[in-house]
């Protein structure tokens, strides 16, 4: 899953079969709703949580267990080692292949996750620019040697629009924008996501909760992770090379757990830091998904049949689309 890939061709859907996505912030209950919908609609689930791609990162990512899946097939879980770096472009190819496979079986694909760019990669028309590890390494070395301000000035000359939107000290994005410009000759903005569904049958459902309730759920979730053996999981993953993983080792909960194992944090401090980090993530996820006006929002805290509400929204969205097309 690491090699860059060109966007896949649209999957051929059977008439009447939608492509569903259940999105929203961490701890809102997306996985449960997706499984409920899969049972009602004869569907299969496709993971869109970047960290759940990793084998062995189970407790700290709240990955659904085999029992919790209730026999519903799940795709793109446990496909990377912790030493590998997740690639959005490779995920795009794999997700669209999984969706096409589900449809070929006459079933409904249900994408679920809170990693906004991964969701967009699967659903929208996005072209991912190529990468060059050697070029990136040279640019990163220059950033260390000359400072990010020097590279930002260079970016201002070659791609003023990108420079205006990238912070003066955001080394990672400055390097990436320069890399893209040198490899493609195009501005960085040419590769930004566009709000156009790759598959016209797509219906996005967003799940949200009251912020105070969500904060309480996050605190309880982190405490439960510790009780379930998160530190033991991290210790085992360290033996598999977690410290070498550029993406995996920085994951919320795992970074703090490594600090506990190294004696740099107490368990109580790590729990507090993990809760705080998760709350920050939730704010970012909420901002990301609320910007997308195609999402049909459901209130998870409201009384009533959440699955029934979701099915009603799906049918209403499909009816509205049919009316627009007729």
N, C-alpha and C positions, 0 to 999 in steps of 0.2 A: 504493500500500500504506500510505499514511499516515493515512487517515481511520478513526476508530474504527468498529467494526462489532459488531453483536449476534452472539451465538453462532449458528453455523449449525445447521441441523437435522441429525440423524444421517444419515450416508450409508447407502443401502440396499446391503447386502453380498450377493453371491451366496452361496448355501449352501456352507459349507465354506471360504470365503475369510476368513483372519484379517486383522487390521490389526496389523502388526509394528512394533516400535520397538527400535532398537539405541542404547543410551545408555551413558553413562560419562564418565570424565575425558578430557581432551585427551591425545593420543598413545597411547591404548590400542589403536588399530587398528579403530575403529568403522566407518570408511568402507569398508575392505577387506572386513570381514565382511558389511556390508550389500550390497555388490556381489556377493559370493559367494552370498549367500542369494537375491538377485534372479535370478541365473543359474539356480539350482536350482529356484526356485519360480515362475518367470515373473513377476517383480515389477518394480516401478519405485520409484525412491528419491525421498523428499521430504526436503529439507534442514531441519534444526532447529538450525543453528548461526547465531546472530544476525549474526555478522560476515561469514559467507559469503553473506549477502543482498546484499552490496555489490559492485558492478561494479568490477573492477580490483584488489580486495583478494584477490589470488590466492596469492602466495608466502607472505605473512605469516600467512595463515589456513590454510595447507596444504590449499587447495581442490583437489579431485580434478581432474586435467586431462581433456580429452576422451579421450585415449588410455587413461587409467586407468579411465575409466567403462566400457570394454569394450562400448560400444554400448547400455548400460542407460540408459534415459531418467532424467534427474535434474530435479527440480522445485524452484523457489524458490532457485535460485542466480542471482546477478547481476540482481537485480530493483530495486535501489536505487542512486542516485547517492551519493557519499560526503558530499555536503552535506545529505542527507536524514536524518531521525531515524527509527530503526527503531521500529515500533509493535507491541507484542505483540497488541493486539486486532485490528489489521489482519492480522497474521501468522496469527492464529487462523482468520479467514475464508478467507484464501488457502490455508492448509494443508488445511482441510477441503474446499475446492473441489477441490484437487489430488487428495486421497484419493478423493473421489467420482468424479472423472474416471478415475482408474486403475481403480477397481472397475467403472465402466461399460464398460471394455474387457476385463473378465474377468480382470484381473491383480491381483497382491497388492501393496498399498501398504506400503512399508518406510520408516518415519520414522527418520532418523539424525542425531544431534547431541548436543552436550554443554551446550547452553544450557537449563538446567533449567526456567525459566519458560516458554520457548517449547515445550518438550516437553509440559509440563503443559497449556499453552493448546490444543495440538492434540488431546491425548488425554482431558482431563478436563472435567467440568462446571464451567466457570469463567465468571463474568459479569464483564466489565471495565467499571468505572465510566466515565462520560464525563469529558472534559477541557475546560477553558476556558483558552486561552492568556492572555487578558487577566487573568482572575482569578489564574492562577498567577504571572504577571509581577508583579501587585500584592503577592501574598504573598511572593514572592522579594525584592522591594524592601523590604518590611517587615522581613524576616529580616536583610537587610543593615543597615537603619537602626536597628531596635530590638534586634537580636540574636536568636538562635535560642531562648534561654531564655524570652523573652517569648512567642514563638509556642507554645513547648512548654507554658507555663502555660495559654494559651488552649485548647490541645488537651486538656489535663488536665480542663478544665471541660466541654468539649463531648463528648469521646470518651475517657474515662479508660482504657478497655482499650487503645486505640491508644497513648496516652501511655505506658502501662506497658511496652510492647514496643518503643518507638522511643527511641533515645538522645537525650539532651538537646541534643546538637550535630549531630544528623543532619538538616541543613537540608532536604535533598531529600525525605526521607520525611515530615518534619513538614509541609512545604508540601503534599505530595500528600494526606496525611490530612485536612488542613484543607480542601483543595480538594474532595475527595470528599464530606466532610460538608456543605459549603455547597451543593454542586450536587445532592446526592441526599437529604439529610436522614437518611442511614443511617450507622451506624458503619463505620469502615474494615474491621473484621473481617468484615463481611457479604460482602465481595468477595474474601476470601482463597481460594486454591485448596482444593477439597475432594477427598479421595482416592476419587473415583468415576469410572470410565471412561465417557467420552461414548459409546463404542462397546463393547458387551459382548464383541466378538470380539478385543479388544486383547490382545496378548502382548508384554510388555516384556522384552527381553534386556539385561542389563548386562554390560559387558566391563571386567574389572579386571586389573591387573598388580601384581607385587611393587613396592613403592614405590622401592626402589633401582634396579630395572630401569627403571622409569618415569622416574626422574630422569635416568638415562643417556640414554634415548631423547629426552627433552626437550632436553638439551644438544646432542645430535647433530642434532636437528631444527633448532634455532636456528642452529647453525653452517652447516648445509646451506642454510637460507634466505638467509643472507648470501652464500654462494657462488653461489646461483642468481640474485642480483641484487635483494635486498630493498630496498636503498637506492635503486636506480634506479626500482623500482616506486613507492616513497614519493615520490620526486621528481616522477614523472609524475602521481601522484594529487594532489600539492600544486598542480600547475597546473590541476587540475580542481576545486580548492576544498577539499581535505582539511582545511585549517586552520579552515574554517568549519563542519565537521561536528561536531556535539556528541557523537555516538556514535563515529564512525569514527576521529577523530583521537586518541581516548583508548585505542584498542585496544592491547593488549600487543604490543610490537614496533614498531608504527607511532608511538606516542608517543615511544619511545626513538629511532627512526630520524629523526624530525623534530628531535630534540635534537641528533643528530649533524650533520644538514644545517645547523643553526643554530650549530654550533660549541660547544654547551653540554655535549656529551659526546664522548668518543672512541669509536671503533667497539668497542673492547674493553670499555669501560664499558657501552655500550649492550647488548652481547651478555650481559654478566653480569646487568644489570638485567632484561633480557627473560627470561632463564632463571629468575631469582628470582621475577619476576612470574608466570610460567607455573606454577611450582611452587605458588605461593599459590593460583592459580586452581584447580589440580588438587585441592588440599585442600578448597576450597569445593565443587567439583563432586562430589567423593567424599562429602562430608557430605550434600549435597542428595539424591543418588540413593540413598544407603544408608538414608535415612529412609523411602523408599518400599518397603514390604514386598511390593509386587506385582511387583518386579523379580526376574527369574530370572538369577542371576549365573553367568557363565562365566569360567574362569581362562585368560586369553590366554597365560600363560607355560607352562601345562601341556602335556606331550607328548600327541600325539594329534590327531584330526581335529576342529578347532574347529567347522567347519561342521556336521559330523555331530552334535557335542554340541548345537549350537544347534537343529538340526532335531528332535533328541530332546526337548529342553526345550519346543519349540513344541508338539509332538504331545502331550506329557504334560500341558501346561497346558490344551490344548483338550479332552483326554479328561476331565480333572478338572472342567472347567467343564460338560461334557455330563453327567457323573454328578451334579453338584449340581443341574442343571436338570431331571433326569428324576425 
